[in-house]
């Protein structure tokens, strides 16, 4: 899935023919309202910010952010033209301003300069991709974020109990064990740290009928000038 090497992607529900049922499936199986609300609260968007959504799907999170922070500059990135068609229809119906880019999550550098984005987030996308691509996505996010910018992830993380591991088998059979098992073993925060992020933390764990969803937070370190300015103002 790295943009320079692969020209295929895993559809939102694993199969292209299931794409029209994505929103219904997420609502029925993942306690959607709970984890989406928690993620938006964690992101805490501000009207002046530039925010990127990697693997935006049908843009439900983007619409929620645009509604609570009018003026925010939000861009959804996804390689799937069918899912983006649904997203554009939903955004037009909602009457909010959201931009879309059809591309892969590790190709942010094609569309954004380094050190220019305030926040990057992703919801239920990373379990679809290999460890190599997860790493590439985190590195791309790190590069485009401003020093002091932040990363937010909601995805199936470490499955810490026998029950959550059993429930998560449903997702694994649908999306494949190669991409999902590393998540279940807790690889995401390790990859964030390896990409240069600091203060990596699992902020919340939400049980669902198909396993536990973890909310992660990480920061890009500030440069020395920012630190001096912060010390001065304090």
N, C-alpha and C positions, 0 to 999 in steps of 0.2 A: 503493500500500500504506500510506501514512500513515493511521492509524486514523480520523482525522476526515474523510478524503476517499475512501477506497477500502474496499470491503467484500468484496474478493476476495483470493486469495493464490495463490502458486505452490505446488502440492503438493511433497512432499519429493523425488520423482523426476520432477517436471515434469507428470505425469499422475495424476489421482485413482486410476485403476485399478491403478497401479503401487505404491501405498502399502503394501499387504501384503508387498511384496517389498523394502522399503526396507533392512532390516537385512542381508539376504543380498547385495543389490547393493553396499552400502557395504563390506561385508567382502571382496567379490571384487574390487572395482575401486580402492579407495583406501588399501590397506595400513592398514586400520582400527586394528589393534592397535598399530601403531607410532605413528601420530599421536595417537591417543586417550591412550595412555600418556604421551607427551611433553607433551600439553596438561595432563593431570592433575598431572604432576610440576611443571609451570610454575606452575599455580594454587596448588599446595601448600596445600590447604585445612586450616583449623584448626577444632576442634570448636565453638568459640564464634561462628564467623563467620556472617554472613548473605550468601548467595551466590545470584545470579540467573543462569539459563541462558536466553538469548534464542534462540528457535527450537530448543527442546529436542528435537524429534523424538520418537523412541521412548525417550528418557531413558537411553540407555546411559552417557553421561558422568555424568549425575546419580547413577546407581546406583554407579558406580565411586567417585565422590567421597564418597557417603554411607557406603560400606563402609570407606574408609580414614580417615574423620573422623567417627566416631559423635558425634551431638549437633549437627552442622552444620545450619543452617537453610537448606535449599536449595529454591528455587522454579523450576520450569520453565515458560516462557512459550511458547505456540505458538497460532496461530490455527486450526489444522486439527483439528477434532474427531475425525476418524478416526485420526490419528497419536497424539493424546492418549489415545484408548481403548486403543491398543496399549501406550502408555507406562504407563498405570495398571495394566494387566494384568502387565507386566513388573515393576513396582515391588512389587506385591502378592506376586508369586512370589518376589522377592528378599528380602522381609521388611524393607525399609528405609522410612524416613519421608521422603517427598518431596511437596511441595505442587505443584499445577499451576494455572495460570491460562490460560484460553483468550482470547488477545488478541494484538495485534500488538506487534512489538518496539519501536515508537516510542510505545507507550502505557503505559510503565512508571509514569508519573506518576499514572495512575488507581489504581494498586494499592500504590505505595510512596511514602513521603514523601521529600523531597529530603534529601540528606546522611545517609542511614540505612543504606546497603548497603555491605558490606565489599569485595565482589568481584563483577564481572559478566563473564560469558564467553559465547562463541558458537562453535559448531562446524559448519562447512559450511552456513551459512545465508545469509550476506551476498551470495554470488554469485547468489542467486535474486532480488534486489531491485534497483531502480533506484538511481542515484547519489543522487537526492533522498531516497530512503528510507534508504539507507545512512547519509547525513548525519543524518537525523532520529533514527535508532536510536542513533548515537554521542552525539548531544546528549542524548537521554533517559537513556542510561547515565551520562553525565557528571553530569546533574542528581541522580540518585538515589544516586550513590556518595558516601560520606563523603569529606571532604578527606583526601588520602593514600590513598584507595582505588584499586583497580587494575582494569584491563580486560585481558582475554585473548581473543584471536581465533585460531582455526584455520580457515583457508579457502584456497581457491585464490587465491594472490596473484600478484605479478608473475611472469610466465612468461619467464625470463631467457635461455633457450637455444632454438635452433631445434627441438630435440627436444621440450622441454616445451610449446612453443607448438603444435606439431603434435599432440601427444597431447591437449592441452586442447581441441582442436576437437570431440572426442567430447562433452565436457560442454557446450560452446557450442551444438552442434546440438540437444542435449536440452533445455537450460534457456534458450536464447535468447542472441543476441549482445549485445542491448542491456544486459542486466544483467551479463553475464560479461566482456565486453571491458574495461570499466574496471578490474576486478580484475586482468586479465592485464597491464594497462598500469601497475599499481602505485598505484592510487588510494587503497587503504585507509589506509596510514599518513598520507597527506596529509589525508584527511578526519578522522582522529583528532586530528591537530594543530589543524586548523581548528575542531574542537569544544572546544578548550581543554586537551586532554590534553598532558602533558609526558613527557619521557623515552621517547618512542615508539621502539620497536625491533623489528626482525625477528629473533627469537631462534633460529629454526631453519627450514630448508627441507627438506621430505621429498618425494622423487620418488615418483610413483605411476604406474600404467599409464594414467592419464587427466590427467596434468599434475602440477605441483608444488604442494604444500600448504605454506603459510607459517604459522608461529606468531608472532603479534605480541603485544607487551606495551606497556601505556601506563599512566600514573598521573594521577590528579586531584591538582592541586597542594594542598599543605597550607595551612591558613590561618596567619596570623601567630602566633596563640596556640600552635598545635601546634609551630611552628618554635621558638618560645621555649622550650617545654617540652622539646623534643628537645635543644636546645643545653644546657639546664640539667642534664638527666640524663646527658649525655655529659661 
